[in-house]
Amino acid sequence: MTVRLGITGATGRMGQEVIAAATGREDCEVVFAVNRDPDGETVDGVEIEPAAEFDSLVAEREPTVVIDFTGPESAVEYAETCADAGVAFVTGTTGFDDAGRAALEAASEDTPVLHAPNFARGVQALVNVVGEAVQNLPGYDVELVETHHNGKRDAPSGTANRLLSEIEANGDFGERTHGREGDAPREAGEIGVHALRAGDITGEHEIILAGNHEEVRLTHRAEDRGVFAAGAVDAAVWIAGRKAGSYDFADVISE
């Protein structure tokens, strides 16, 4: 089966990568790609159309899955349209507030929705092992440092928050401490969180566990955005034809 894809945020960093990844596969066809203010642009031979026409494009082109990398507000709007049309929705958008997450969950009652803060297989492997590391090193200090390009808006990153949730679920921790300044000795049980933004760095996450005169460092470094795009297209192919519900990239990896 050829999976018919609609792509949002098509001229953004990730949108362009998703189009490139999808057009390079035989099991996918890009039936439309939208951006907020296109100006006759094309990406890998795909015409970019106005985001304002998204609803009509979904109805006319009948995509199997929409892949979204935009912003929280627009992602929710796209998800709601997909839910009404019964089109599966895959999003790597981060920075959702409680209302946004609730809206995605509501959409998943009518169509398959897969939300993941990171589509790199290596990051999923890191998520899988960090909890075990925390369990094996009780009482060790934990610090998380994440680094991204200077245009990234949300901090900490969605991936960092996912890793932090896994750390907190597997150890006895108090509050997260975001950076330090002045007289700020480390408190017992805190998790230090540091977000760095510079240049065009694709993405790096490092977890440091230190104690007992030793340290363990778990690091994932993405060297090209193409790894995220390839994972998102993998997720779109995987979710096509599945029943309505909320899914995670871990579901894709497990199969």
N, C-alpha and C positions, 0 to 999 in steps of 0.2 A: 504494500500500500504506500502510495506517495502521500506524505503529509503536507498539506497546504498551509503555508505560514503567512500570518500577518505580523509585521514588525513595527513597533513604535519607537520613537526617539531615534529615527533612522540615520540622522546625520551626527548624532552624538558619538562619543568615543566608543561606547559599547554597541550602539546600534549599527555602526559601520562594520564592526567586527562580526556581529551576528549575521548580517547579510552576506559577508564574505564566507563565513563558515557554512551557511545554508546553501549558497549557490554552488559550493564545491562538493555537495553530496547528491547522490542519485536518488535517495529516499525522501528528498524534500523539494518543494517548489515554493518560491516566494510569490504570493499572489498579490500582495500590496505591502508598501512600506510608507509610513507617515512620519512627518515632523511638523513642528508648530508653524514655521514660516518657510516652507520650501521656495526656492527661486529657480525652478527648472532644473534642479539638481538630479543627478543620478549617482548611485553607488553600486559598483560592480555590475553595471548594466541595468539596475533596477531603478525605475522612475520613482522619485520621492513625491508623495502627494500630501495635501494639507491634513493636519491632524483634525481639523474641524469637520472633515468628511469621514471620520472613522466609523461612525454608526452606519452610514450608507454603504461604505466599503465592505463592512462585515456582512451586510445583507446581500450585496451584489456579488462579491467574490467568494463567499462561503469558505472562509479559512477553516482548517481543522483545529489549529492552535494559534494563539497570539502570543508572541514573545515580547516582553516589556522591560525596558531599562529607561525609565524617565524620572519622575518625581512622585512623592507620595500621593498628592492630590490627583494628578492625572492618572496614575496607576489605578487608583480606586475607581475613577470614572470609566476607564477602559475595562476593568474587571466587571463592573456592573453591566456594561453593554454586552460583554461576552456571556455573562450569566443569563441575560435575557434571550440571547441568541443560541444558547447551548454550545458555545465555543469554548474549548479548553483554554486556560490562561496560565502562562508561565511568566513569573516576574522575578527579576533580581534587584528590583528597586529597594532601597533601604531608607531608614529614617521615618518609618510609620509611627504615628502615635497610637494610643489605645483605640481611638475611633477608627483609624485607618485599618488596624489589624482586625477589628470587629467587622468592618465592611468586607474585607477579603474573606473572612470566615463565613459571612452571610452569602457571598457570591458562591462559595464552595458548596452550598446547599443545592445549587441548581446546575453546577458545571464543575469539572475537575479544575482545581486551582493548585498550582505548585509555586510556593514562595521559598526562595533560598537567598541568603545574603551573599553566598559565594558558590559558584558552580565549578570550582577547581576540585578535581578528585583528591588531590593532595591535602586540601583543607579539610575535606570530609574525613580523611584518614587521621588528621590531627585532632579533629573533634572526637573521633573514636578512642584515641589513646590518652587524651589529656586527663579525663576523669580517672582512669586507672593510675596514672602517675600521681595525681593528688591523693588518692586513697593509699598508695604505697609510701607516701612521704608525709604523714600527718605532722602538723606543727611547723612545716617548712614555710618560709616566707614566699609569697607569690606576687610576681610583678608581670604585667602584660604591656608590651610596647608594640604599637602598630604604626606603620608608616605608609602614606599614600601621596599622590600627586597634589599639587597646590590648588587644584580646582575642586577637590572633594569637599562636600558640604557638611555631611553628618560626622560627628565625632562623639564617642568612639565609633568606629566602623561597625556595620552590621555583623561582619564576621567576628570582630572583637567581642561584641555583645553575645554572640552565640557561644564563643569559647568561654566567656565569663560565666554564662549560665551553667555550662557544663562543669566548670571549676566549683562554683557555689553548690551545685547539687551533690558534689562528691567530697566535700570537706566542711569543716567548721569555721566559717568565715563571717566577719561582720560587714562593715560598710566598704564600698569601693572608694579609694582615694584618688582623685583625678589630678595628677601632678602634685608637686610640693613647692612650697615657697616659705622663706623665713624660718622661724623656729618650728620645725615640723618633724619631730622624731617619729619613727614608725610605730604604730600602735599594733598590739597583738591582734591577729586575725584579720587585719585589713588586706585588701587586694589593691596594689598600686596599678593605676591605669594611665598610660601615657600615649597621646595621639600626636604624631609628627606629620607635618604637611610640607612637602618641598618638591620643586621641580616637576618632573613627569614620572615619578616613581610609580610603578604599576600597583604594587601592594606587597607588604611584608608584615607578618605577625610573629612575634616571639614571646614565648612564655618562659619565665625564669622561676625555678623553684630552688631555694637556697636554705641551707641549714646543716647542722652537724658537720661543719667544715667541708662541705661539698656543695656543688650546684649542678642542676640539670637544666639544659636549655632545649626547648622544643620550638623549631622555627619552620615556617613556610614562607617561601619567597616566590612570587609570580614574576616571571621575566617578560611575559608578553600577554596582552589582554585576550589574545586568541584562545588561551586556555579556558577562560570564562565563557567565551562565546561558544566554543565547541561543547562545553558542558551544558549550556542552555539549550542548544539544538538537540543534544542527546536527550535532555529532559522532555523537550517537545515531542520527539519521536516516541519516547516511552509513554507519555501521558495520553497520546492520541487514542481515542476509543475507550478510555477507562470511564468508570462510573463517576458521578459527581462526588466530590469530597476534597479534603485538604491533604496535600501531599508535600513531601520534603525531598531534597536532593538525595538524602540517605536512602530513600526508597528506590531511586534510580540505581544507585551504586550497589545496593544489596542484590539486585538482579543482574 
